Amino acid sequence: MVYPTETVYGLGADALSDEAIRSVYDSKRRPLSQPVSIAVADPEMLATVARLDPLAGEFVDRFLPGPFTVLVRARPVLPAQLHCGTGLVGVRIPTHPIAVELLTRFDAPITATSANTHGAPDPATVADVHCYRDFTIDSGRLPGTPSTVVDLVNRTITRPGPGVEDAIAFLRGGGA
């Protein structure tokens, strides 16, 4: 399914299903060597799929939900396909009400990769989506800038986006 977030349209599937994850890779024509991030409804759901050290926990408390994807240590419950054997998984807690409703009703993580084919621009409208999906939830034009990716294991910014200056300041200050 294609669903709106506060940044771009995401391609969602059951993040606990090997078959569903494989369909996301196929739909996006994404190399199997590149991890896929996931979305969770809240910090409690995040704790079921990832391990957070104290600084990562503080970042999550301060910045999520919001336009950030955090790279954290994956728990064994997640299929290895999601993290390609790295042991790290990208996790989002979106603020878009439709994404929140989907996650709350599904009561499990879903994939949160952008709904584009590999290498194509990130989709700000459903007209920009050119990958296969079963259905689409159209919420009009979205901002179109992907989330900021913050590696909370290595304490780096992997991809700048909304709120990057605040994330950098947090990492430089060691939290607090």
Buried (B, 14 or more C-beta within 10 A) or exposed (E): BBBBBBBBBBBBBBBBBEEBBBBBBEBBEBEEEEBBBBBBBEBEBBBEBBEBEEBBBBBBEEBBBBBBBBBBBBEEEBBBBBBBEEBBBBBBBBBBEBBBEBBEEBEBBBBBBBBBBEEBEBBBBBEBBEBBBEEBBEBEEBBBBBBBBBBBBEBEBEEBBBBBEBBBEBBEEEEE
